[in-house]
Amino acid sequence: MFSRRDDPRPVCHLSFEGQPLEAKAGDSVAAALLATGITQFRTTPATGAPRGPWCLMGVCFDCLVEIDGQANRQACLIPVAEGMGIRRMHGARP
């Protein structure tokens, strides 16, 4: 559904769940993950249901991820950075 066309922006190298991936400089974390086919960013605390970005503007909180060890970051509002480590959120943070 989401794909890249010719895009001259520089590449950033990051990881998701320990797996290396590339993103374009200036992308949000959510856009970068969606562009690589990753759609499940977290699971809900109540039922464990998978969630992914919905609004892409910081209102719904369905895109919460852990970034560089910091939990509950809104992936749609955070720009990618070189070397960034991203992990799924599972349930409520401790």
Backbone as ProteinMPNN parsed JSONL, in Angstrom:
{"seq_chain_A": "MFSRRDDPRPVCHLSFEGQPLEAKAGDSVAAALLATGITQFRTTPATGAPRGPWCLMGVCFDCLVEIDGQANRQACLIPVAEGMGIRRMHGARP", "coords_chain_A": {"N_chain_A": [[0.809, -1.186, 0.0], [1.917, 1.266, 0.793], [4.546, 2.819, -0.789], [7.795, 3.673, -2.075], [8.764, 6.089, -4.412], [10.991, 7.49, -6.844], [13.2, 9.172, -4.872], [15.158, 11.647, -3.803], [16.158, 12.236, -1.275], [18.484, 11.942, 1.49], [19.496, 8.791, 2.993], [18.604, 7.295, 6.088], [19.804, 5.089, 8.568], [18.307, 2.724, 10.579], [16.839, 0.69, 13.203], [14.323, -1.819, 13.667], [12.82, -3.667, 16.059], [15.274, -4.888, 16.318], [16.019, -5.502, 13.734], [17.698, -4.32, 10.882], [16.842, -1.379, 9.021], [16.074, 0.962, 6.386], [15.399, 4.436, 6.058], [14.007, 7.494, 4.821], [15.538, 10.629, 5.187], [13.914, 13.063, 7.115], [11.456, 11.833, 7.174], [8.727, 10.775, 9.272], [8.851, 8.509, 12.077], [6.687, 6.742, 11.929], [5.918, 6.954, 9.189], [8.241, 5.958, 7.996], [8.299, 3.292, 8.945], [5.868, 2.302, 7.911], [6.44, 2.546, 5.175], [8.223, 0.49, 4.83], [6.666, -1.683, 5.11], [5.823, -2.373, 7.642], [3.203, -2.582, 9.816], [2.056, -3.072, 12.292], [2.421, -1.599, 15.303], [2.123, -1.652, 18.047], [0.62, -3.387, 20.884], [-2.572, -3.556, 22.487], [-3.184, -2.703, 25.959], [-5.459, -3.814, 27.194], [-6.635, -5.967, 25.62], [-4.65, -7.03, 24.03], [-4.749, -6.638, 21.348], [-3.554, -5.929, 18.049], [-2.168, -2.784, 17.007], [-1.79, 0.032, 14.845], [-0.593, 2.953, 13.061], [-3.091, 5.446, 12.819], [-4.294, 8.09, 12.662], [-2.108, 9.665, 11.987], [-1.311, 12.168, 12.892], [-0.919, 12.68, 15.564], [-3.119, 12.459, 17.306], [-4.571, 10.091, 17.929], [-2.975, 8.143, 19.26], [-2.403, 5.508, 18.545], [-0.042, 4.759, 17.416], [2.029, 4.31, 19.184], [5.345, 3.631, 20.172], [8.472, 2.214, 21.295], [11.336, 4.114, 21.476], [14.731, 4.171, 21.202], [14.909, 3.086, 23.816], [13.06, 4.573, 25.209], [9.804, 4.584, 26.234], [6.388, 4.725, 24.934], [6.351, 6.644, 22.787], [5.135, 8.759, 20.27], [5.0, 7.642, 17.143], [4.234, 8.928, 14.814], [4.884, 11.564, 15.161], [7.577, 11.859, 15.565], [10.621, 12.553, 14.055], [12.743, 10.528, 11.964], [16.033, 9.415, 12.888], [19.517, 8.973, 12.393], [20.712, 5.793, 13.27], [18.724, 5.21, 15.095], [16.879, 3.205, 17.382], [14.08, 1.195, 17.337], [11.239, -0.23, 18.885], [8.403, -2.426, 19.279], [5.558, -1.603, 21.29], [4.265, -3.392, 23.978], [1.35, -3.917, 25.475], [0.658, -2.039, 28.489], [3.07, 0.384, 29.56], [5.728, -0.46, 31.855]], "CA_chain_A": [[0.0, 0.0, 0.0], [2.815, 2.405, 0.834], [5.788, 2.515, -1.477], [8.632, 4.811, -2.42], [9.137, 6.366, -5.796], [12.294, 8.157, -6.856], [13.261, 10.116, -3.768], [16.581, 11.975, -3.686], [16.582, 12.542, 0.09], [19.462, 10.996, 2.053], [18.99, 7.621, 3.719], [18.947, 7.081, 7.501], [19.801, 3.678, 8.947], [17.756, 2.51, 11.903], [16.434, -0.705, 13.382], [13.016, -2.085, 14.257], [12.87, -4.987, 16.69], [16.615, -5.427, 16.088], [16.275, -5.712, 12.312], [18.068, -3.063, 10.235], [16.027, -0.878, 7.917], [16.439, 2.282, 5.896], [14.324, 5.417, 5.954], [14.432, 8.739, 4.18], [15.676, 11.765, 6.099], [12.723, 13.904, 7.129], [10.258, 11.02, 7.428], [8.406, 10.423, 10.657], [9.074, 7.086, 12.347], [5.523, 6.017, 11.403], [6.015, 6.899, 7.726], [9.352, 5.069, 7.655], [7.892, 1.906, 9.185], [4.84, 1.957, 6.92], [7.074, 2.416, 3.862], [8.914, -0.803, 4.766], [5.675, -2.752, 5.24], [5.504, -2.646, 9.043], [1.926, -1.93, 10.127], [1.71, -3.282, 13.703], [3.384, -0.866, 16.114], [1.947, -1.949, 19.47], [-0.567, -4.152, 21.249], [-3.323, -2.84, 23.514], [-3.072, -3.281, 27.301], [-6.675, -4.536, 27.603], [-6.907, -7.218, 24.901], [-3.497, -7.486, 23.257], [-5.025, -6.445, 19.922], [-2.523, -5.137, 17.371], [-2.499, -1.42, 16.602], [-0.849, 0.739, 13.985], [-0.965, 4.357, 12.879], [-4.445, 5.694, 12.344], [-4.534, 9.481, 12.263], [-0.831, 10.213, 11.515], [-1.116, 13.572, 13.292], [-0.732, 12.796, 16.992], [-4.362, 12.533, 18.065], [-5.157, 8.805, 18.333], [-2.026, 7.384, 20.085], [-2.285, 4.109, 18.122], [1.288, 4.517, 16.857], [3.033, 4.336, 20.24], [6.477, 2.708, 20.064], [9.63, 2.519, 22.136], [12.426, 4.64, 20.657], [15.982, 4.267, 21.961], [14.657, 2.743, 25.2], [12.042, 5.442, 25.804], [8.483, 4.045, 25.891], [5.224, 5.579, 24.655], [6.647, 7.738, 21.869], [4.223, 8.78, 19.13], [5.807, 7.461, 15.941], [3.838, 9.855, 13.751], [5.376, 12.909, 15.461], [9.026, 11.83, 15.775], [11.385, 12.348, 12.823], [13.779, 9.503, 12.047], [17.403, 9.873, 13.097], [20.514, 7.947, 12.136], [21.011, 4.886, 14.364], [17.585, 5.083, 15.998], [16.394, 1.852, 17.654], [12.636, 1.245, 17.558], [10.644, -1.507, 19.274], [6.964, -2.407, 19.522], [5.068, -1.516, 22.663], [3.389, -4.508, 24.299], [0.558, -3.581, 26.643], [1.002, -0.78, 29.162], [4.48, 0.422, 29.944], [5.915, -0.824, 33.273]], "C_chain_A": [[0.861, 1.263, 0.0], [4.099, 2.012, 0.143], [6.517, 3.808, -1.804], [8.804, 4.9, -3.928], [10.523, 6.972, -5.756], [12.291, 9.264, -5.81], [14.726, 10.43, -3.5], [17.059, 12.26, -2.254], [17.584, 11.51, 0.603], [18.787, 9.887, 2.855], [19.478, 7.65, 5.159], [18.872, 5.586, 7.77], [19.309, 3.569, 10.382], [17.399, 1.05, 12.05], [15.048, -0.756, 14.01], [13.039, -3.51, 14.764], [14.203, -5.672, 16.399], [16.97, -5.665, 14.636], [16.617, -4.38, 11.639], [17.062, -2.669, 9.148], [16.496, 0.516, 7.555], [15.203, 3.156, 5.804], [14.879, 6.635, 5.239], [14.482, 9.851, 5.219], [14.445, 12.649, 5.979], [11.43, 13.149, 7.346], [9.987, 10.944, 8.922], [8.719, 8.941, 10.829], [7.92, 6.27, 11.768], [5.597, 5.881, 9.892], [7.118, 5.938, 7.297], [8.961, 3.608, 7.839], [6.84, 1.463, 8.175], [5.454, 1.731, 5.539], [7.834, 1.1, 3.714], [7.969, -1.975, 4.996], [5.303, -3.104, 6.668], [4.246, -1.872, 9.408], [1.489, -2.11, 11.575], [2.792, -2.65, 14.566], [3.298, -1.228, 17.591], [0.793, -2.916, 19.648], [-1.252, -3.408, 22.393], [-3.153, -3.503, 24.88], [-4.269, -4.159, 27.664], [-6.813, -5.893, 26.938], [-5.709, -7.793, 24.161], [-3.701, -7.35, 21.761], [-3.929, -5.597, 19.278], [-3.05, -3.763, 16.963], [-1.392, -0.876, 15.719], [-1.331, 2.157, 13.796], [-2.365, 4.494, 12.307], [-4.561, 7.114, 11.818], [-3.297, 10.126, 11.633], [-0.652, 11.692, 11.82], [-1.112, 13.754, 14.801], [-1.969, 12.823, 17.848], [-4.76, 11.178, 18.653], [-4.273, 7.944, 19.24], [-1.946, 5.9, 19.716], [-0.891, 3.768, 17.599], [2.384, 4.513, 17.917], [4.079, 3.24, 20.053], [7.502, 3.081, 21.129], [10.755, 2.966, 21.208], [13.649, 4.847, 21.544], [15.744, 4.072, 23.46], [13.608, 3.593, 25.894], [10.665, 5.014, 25.307], [7.475, 5.147, 25.579], [5.542, 6.813, 23.82], [5.685, 7.64, 20.69], [5.029, 8.764, 17.835], [5.464, 8.456, 14.838], [4.392, 11.263, 13.965], [6.895, 12.998, 15.575], [9.736, 11.636, 14.441], [12.456, 11.269, 13.014], [15.138, 10.161, 12.254], [18.338, 8.696, 12.878], [20.761, 7.13, 13.402], [19.883, 4.648, 15.353], [17.172, 3.614, 16.143], [14.932, 1.902, 18.067], [12.15, -0.154, 17.907], [9.145, -1.319, 19.446], [6.685, -2.212, 21.011], [4.112, -2.689, 22.868], [2.65, -4.185, 25.593], [0.946, -2.234, 27.21], [2.471, -0.79, 29.54], [4.597, 0.113, 31.439], [5.949, 0.408, 34.171]], "O_chain_A": [[0.563, 2.22, -0.715], [4.682, 0.974, 0.459], [5.931, 4.89, -1.809], [8.968, 3.891, -4.613], [11.166, 6.96, -4.706], [11.473, 10.182, -5.866], [15.463, 9.568, -3.02], [18.247, 12.503, -2.044], [17.543, 10.346, 0.206], [17.66, 10.034, 3.329], [20.631, 7.991, 5.422], [17.986, 4.899, 7.263], [19.823, 4.232, 11.283], [17.623, 0.255, 11.137], [14.652, 0.128, 14.771], [13.251, -4.45, 13.998], [14.257, -6.893, 16.25], [18.115, -6.0, 14.332], [15.887, -3.404, 11.814], [16.51, -3.522, 8.452], [17.218, 1.166, 8.312], [14.105, 2.682, 5.511], [16.092, 6.774, 5.079], [13.57, 9.992, 6.034], [13.989, 12.948, 4.875], [10.408, 13.754, 7.67], [10.906, 11.037, 9.736], [8.839, 8.207, 9.848], [8.15, 5.215, 11.176], [5.362, 4.795, 9.363], [6.947, 5.186, 6.338], [9.259, 2.774, 6.984], [6.921, 0.356, 7.642], [5.038, 0.828, 4.814], [8.065, 0.642, 2.595], [8.405, -3.124, 5.07], [4.539, -4.044, 6.888], [4.223, -0.644, 9.319], [0.628, -1.367, 12.046], [3.938, -3.099, 14.567], [4.29, -1.123, 18.313], [0.077, -3.231, 18.698], [-0.599, -2.714, 23.172], [-2.995, -4.721, 24.961], [-4.106, -5.152, 28.373], [-7.083, -6.882, 27.62], [-5.757, -8.937, 23.709], [-2.916, -7.886, 20.978], [-3.433, -4.653, 19.892], [-4.222, -3.606, 16.621], [-0.228, -1.263, 15.827], [-2.38, 2.528, 14.322], [-2.765, 3.742, 11.417], [-4.892, 7.318, 10.65], [-3.431, 11.045, 10.824], [0.064, 12.396, 11.108], [-1.285, 14.875, 15.281], [-1.886, 13.179, 19.024], [-5.246, 11.129, 19.783], [-4.801, 7.077, 19.937], [-1.456, 5.106, 20.518], [-0.594, 2.597, 17.363], [3.555, 4.696, 17.585], [3.748, 2.08, 19.809], [7.404, 4.125, 21.773], [11.087, 2.262, 20.254], [13.605, 5.603, 22.514], [16.305, 4.799, 24.28], [13.297, 3.353, 27.061], [10.387, 5.07, 24.11], [7.672, 6.317, 25.905], [5.056, 7.906, 24.113], [5.449, 6.549, 20.171], [5.663, 9.757, 17.477], [6.318, 8.789, 14.017], [4.372, 12.076, 13.04], [7.443, 14.096, 15.67], [9.48, 10.647, 13.755], [13.006, 11.122, 14.105], [15.364, 11.302, 11.852], [17.979, 7.551, 13.152], [20.99, 7.689, 14.474], [20.072, 3.951, 16.35], [17.122, 2.873, 15.161], [14.581, 2.573, 19.037], [12.583, -1.141, 17.312], [8.669, -0.217, 19.72], [7.477, -2.607, 21.867], [3.252, -2.948, 22.027], [3.243, -4.179, 26.672], [1.497, -1.387, 26.507], [3.047, -1.844, 29.808], [3.673, 0.391, 32.204], [6.099, 0.282, 35.387]]}, "name": "protein", "num_of_chains": 1, "seq": "MFSRRDDPRPVCHLSFEGQPLEAKAGDSVAAALLATGITQFRTTPATGAPRGPWCLMGVCFDCLVEIDGQANRQACLIPVAEGMGIRRMHGARP"}
